[in-house]
Amino acid sequence: MPKLSEKSGVPKRTIYSILAKDRVPGIDTTDELAKAFGLNGWLLLYPNLNYELAKSGKLDMLIETYGGSQQETREYVTHVLNRERAINRG
């Protein structure tokens, strides 16, 4: 924890409280912790996220691009995601 505390600027006590589930971090704390790993804070909200995928920037790109895309493009992306979800669930 000392290294994470130093890299993030978040006090050790706060980090221990978060890990013990005694405290829920706010947006600022989440962002500070994420930056220590080279990530955007919102990625820490996703449980069991693959670190390499998070670090790649592809999820950030997907979110940014999806929001600015035309309706037809968003519908196509949603179709592909639904197909992949069905395949992965078997």
Secondary structure, 3 states (H helix, E strand, C coil): CHHHHHHHCCCHHHHHHHHCCCCCCCHHHHHHHHHHCCCCHHHHHCCCCCHHHHHHCHHHHHHHHHHHCCHHHHHHHHHHHHHHHHHHHC
